[in-house]
């Protein structure tokens, strides 16, 4: 059975949001926190998972990741449930 893909958003220690994809969310968050994750998060650890959603395959996960990355900061924060939908 193929691995399930997920799109996730983490809040970095500096308050910024990072969006990525993975087949194992817990392992990916751990990688970010030990400094072996994405270059962006290496100097912004620790990170905290604030949002995740499943995707049927890698291509769908990548498309959704791009959609989220194109959102404005406010929309990302709403998605991450940090703000009410105003």
C-alpha positions as CSV (number, residue, x, y, z in Angstrom):
1,X,0.0,0.0,0.0
2,X,1.5,3.4,-1.0
3,X,2.2,6.0,1.7
4,X,-0.4,8.6,2.3
5,X,0.7,12.2,1.6
6,X,0.0,15.2,3.8
7,X,0.3,18.9,3.4
8,X,1.3,20.6,6.7
9,X,1.9,24.1,8.1
10,X,4.2,24.7,11.0
11,X,4.7,27.9,13.1
12,X,8.3,28.7,13.6
13,X,9.8,30.1,16.7
14,X,10.0,33.6,15.1
15,X,6.2,33.4,14.3
16,X,6.5,32.7,10.6
17,X,4.6,29.9,8.9
18,X,6.2,27.2,6.8
19,X,4.3,24.9,4.5
20,X,5.5,21.5,3.3
21,X,4.5,18.0,2.2
22,X,5.4,14.6,3.7
23,X,4.3,11.0,4.1
24,X,5.1,11.1,7.8
25,X,4.1,14.3,9.6
26,X,5.5,13.4,13.0
27,X,8.9,12.4,11.6
28,X,9.0,15.6,9.5
29,X,8.3,17.8,12.4
30,X,11.0,16.0,14.4
31,X,13.4,16.6,11.5
32,X,12.6,20.3,11.4
33,X,13.2,20.6,15.2
34,X,16.5,18.8,15.1
35,X,17.8,21.0,12.3
36,X,17.7,18.5,9.5
37,X,14.5,19.6,7.9
38,X,14.0,22.4,5.4
39,X,16.7,25.1,5.2
40,X,14.1,27.7,6.1
41,X,13.3,26.1,9.4
42,X,16.8,25.4,10.5
43,X,17.4,28.8,12.1
44,X,13.8,29.2,13.1
45,X,13.4,26.1,15.4
46,X,11.5,24.9,17.3
47,X,8.5,24.5,15.1
48,X,5.0,23.6,16.0
49,X,2.5,21.8,13.8
50,X,-0.6,24.1,13.3
51,X,-2.3,22.5,10.3
52,X,-2.3,19.3,8.2
53,X,-4.5,17.8,5.6
54,X,-4.3,14.5,3.7
55,X,-3.8,14.2,0.0
56,X,-4.4,11.2,-2.2
57,X,-1.0,11.3,-3.9
58,X,2.2,13.3,-4.1
59,X,1.1,15.3,-7.1
60,X,-2.1,16.4,-5.3
61,X,-0.1,17.2,-2.2
62,X,2.3,19.4,-4.2
63,X,-0.6,21.2,-5.9
64,X,-2.2,22.0,-2.6
65,X,1.1,23.1,-1.1
66,X,1.5,25.6,-3.9
67,X,-2.1,26.8,-3.4
68,X,-1.4,27.4,0.3
69,X,2.0,29.1,-0.4
70,X,0.2,31.5,-2.8
71,X,-2.2,32.6,0.0
72,X,-1.6,35.8,1.8
73,X,-0.4,35.7,5.4
74,X,-3.8,36.4,6.8
75,X,-5.4,33.6,4.9
76,X,-2.7,31.2,6.0
77,X,-3.2,32.2,9.6
78,X,-7.0,31.6,9.2
79,X,-6.2,28.2,7.7
80,X,-3.9,27.4,10.6
81,X,-6.8,28.4,12.9
82,X,-4.8,31.2,14.4
83,X,-7.4,33.8,13.5
84,X,-11.1,33.7,13.1
85,X,-12.5,33.9,9.5
86,X,-13.2,37.7,9.4
